[in-house]
Amino acid sequence: MKFETLILQSLFAACLLVCLLTFGAMVTSNVNVAASVASHAPVAASVSSAG
């Protein structure tokens, strides 16, 4: 029982560390999201129906 508890606590600590590092990278990132999304978005073509 002691071994399983140690493994679970280690897994929890590792997952928490990965989450904190990911969150920290997102917060401190200097990427402008609107410009990044706009530059990768396909150009929309305006189509008028011949109706």
C-alpha positions as CSV (number, residue, x, y, z in Angstrom):
1,M,0.0,0.0,0.0
2,K,2.9,2.4,0.7
3,F,4.4,1.8,-2.8
4,E,1.1,2.6,-4.5
5,T,0.6,5.8,-2.5
6,L,4.1,6.9,-3.3
7,I,3.5,6.3,-7.1
8,L,0.2,8.1,-7.1
9,Q,1.7,11.1,-5.2
10,S,4.6,11.2,-7.7
11,L,2.2,11.0,-10.6
12,F,0.1,13.9,-9.1
13,A,3.2,16.0,-8.6
14,A,4.4,15.3,-12.2
15,C,1.0,16.2,-13.7
16,L,0.8,19.4,-11.6
17,L,4.3,20.4,-12.7
18,V,3.4,19.9,-16.4
19,C,0.2,21.9,-16.0
20,L,1.9,24.7,-14.2
21,L,4.7,24.9,-16.8
22,T,2.1,24.9,-19.7
23,F,0.1,27.6,-18.0
24,G,3.2,29.6,-17.4
25,A,4.2,29.3,-21.0
26,M,0.8,30.5,-22.2
27,V,0.7,33.5,-19.8
28,T,4.2,34.7,-20.6
29,S,3.9,34.2,-24.3
30,N,4.2,37.3,-26.5
31,V,2.1,36.0,-29.4
32,N,-0.7,38.3,-30.6
33,V,-3.6,35.8,-30.9
34,A,-5.7,37.9,-33.2
35,A,-2.9,38.4,-35.7
36,S,-1.9,34.8,-35.6
37,V,-5.4,33.5,-36.2
38,A,-6.0,36.1,-39.0
39,S,-2.8,35.2,-40.8
40,H,-3.7,31.4,-40.8
41,A,-7.4,31.9,-41.7
42,P,-8.4,31.1,-45.3
43,V,-9.6,34.1,-47.3
44,A,-13.3,34.1,-47.5
45,A,-14.7,34.5,-51.1
46,S,-17.9,36.5,-51.4
47,V,-20.3,34.6,-53.7
48,S,-23.5,36.1,-54.8
49,S,-26.3,33.9,-55.9
50,A,-27.6,34.2,-59.5
51,G,-31.1,33.8,-58.1
